[in-house]
Amino acid sequence: MLVNHQLKIFFIFILLGIIISFIFDIFRILRKTYRFTNIMIYIQDILFWLLTGIIILHSIFTYNSGEIRLYLFFS
């Protein structure tokens, strides 16, 4: 039963990695489509890291009870 739970959490974080890559692609497409100043690019970078950081931390506390496992770094 413990192995099934760990596999479920592993696949949740794989899915989370896929979602974050889509968010990154949206930011990348916006940069290629529109012309931004350097300040706007810095703001976009900060927003991306804040958004993904919040998503990751929320997921760790929601699905993994705040425990950081080795596979979290690979997903």
N, C-alpha and C positions, 0 to 999 in steps of 0.2 A: 504494500500500500504506500509506503514511503517513496518507493521508486516511482510509482505512478504520479504521485504529487510533484516530485522533482522534475519529471518529464513534462508535466503540464506547465509548470513554471518556466522550464527551459523554452518550450514552444511559445509561451506568452511573450517572453523577452526576445525571441527570434522575430515574432510579429512586430514587436515594438521597434526593433532595429529596422525593419522594412518600412514602418510608418515614418520613422525619423529620416530615412533616406528619401522618401517622397517629399517630406517637408523641405529637405535640403535641395531637392530638384526644383521645387517651386521657387525657392529663393534664387537659385541659379538661373532659371528661365526668366525671372523678372529682371535680373541683372543683364542678361543678354538682350532682352527685348527693349528695355528702357535705359536711357543714359542717366546715371546717377553720379553725383559728386562724391568725392572721397569721404566726406562726413556722413553722407547718407549710407554709403557702403559700410562704414564702421557701425552705424546705428543698426543696420540690418544684421550684421554679424552678432552684435550684442543681443538683439532680439532673438536670433536663431539659437544662440547658446542658452539664453534664459528660458526660452520655450522648451527646448529639448531637456534642459536640466530639470525643469519642473516636472515634465512628463516622466522622466526616468526616476526621479526621487519619489514621485507619487506612486509609480508602479512598484518600486522596491518596497515601499511601506504597505501598499495595498495587497500585493500578491505574495510577498516574501517576508512579511512581518519585520521589515527593516534589516534582514540578514543579507549580507553581501557574500555571494558565492563566486567561485572562479568563473563559471560560465557566463556570468553577467558581463564580464569584460569582453567576451568573445561574441556576444550577440549585439 
